[in-house]
Amino acid sequence: MRKESESGQALVLVLLSLSVVLTIVLFVMSRSITDIAISTEQADSVRAFSAAEAGVENALITGAGSGGSVQIGDASYSVDVTNYSQDLPNFNYPIPLLSGDTMTNWFVSHDSTGQITCAAGFPCFTGNTLKVCWGNSGTPASNSTTPAIEISVYYETAPGNLSTIQIGRATFDPNVSRAASNYFAGVDAGTCQIDGVGYSFQKTITMSGLGIPAGSYNTVNGLLFAKVRMLYNTDTGHIVGTSANFAGDTTLPSQGINIVSTE
């Protein structure tokens, strides 16, 4: 009877030991399978990122999209390239600006090497009037961090001759309480919309009002670019846009390219 009892205890111990061993084996197998799955996902992600990055690099070199899917080994990419505001009167800058940041509104085109050009297929802007809109929709005019702007227009007194570059500059502030200390000009009344994007403040400027001669703003390659610098908004980035939708103005050249590359 005692031997049978000891045998029964030994069997229980064996079964318990097998259960523990089986649990450990299953745990190790589960971890291994999970690690393999994670490693596979990471490898796929790296491969997809590398393919998409190759598409961006190719687009930067050629300036054109892929025209469909391009195979690279066991990965592929598809690239779409669009121009910002080319042959259009309006430009919504795609990145909000903090105080001190600037956006550039080009009036001249660039060739494939990045050189300034005004030739067939590379239009350049001429015109006397430009509207600048800024400030996120709903921004009050009276806050200490309400954005003001500085506009600097770079032009050539002898169009096509870079040695004759000069600058016309003006500053505008919607917060009238700061005018006594910063001497900025006021803004135009009302809010502003450019291609469906709403802005809190606006100012329409004329090139002649900045002291730019008609021979520069009415002649191709006379106006080079405008820089809009945001001021005071140290806490929040604010949007900015421009519109040349006025009588006598031509459309804008490309303001840059937008490259979207997917795997």
Buried (B, 14 or more C-beta within 10 A) or exposed (E): EEEEEEEEEEEEEEEEEEEEEEEEEEEEEEEEEEEEEEEEEEEEEEBBEBBBEBBBEBBEEEEEBBEEEBEEEEBBBBBBBEBBBBEBBBBBBEEBBBBEBBBBBBBBBBEEEEEBBBEEEBBBBBBBBBBBBBBBEEBEBEBEBBBBBBBBBBBBBBBEEEEEEEEBEBBBBBBEEBEEEEEBEEBBEEBBBBEEBBBBBBBBBBBBEBEBBEEBBBBBBBBBBBBBBBBBBEEEBBBBBBBBBBEEBBBBBBBBBEBBBBB
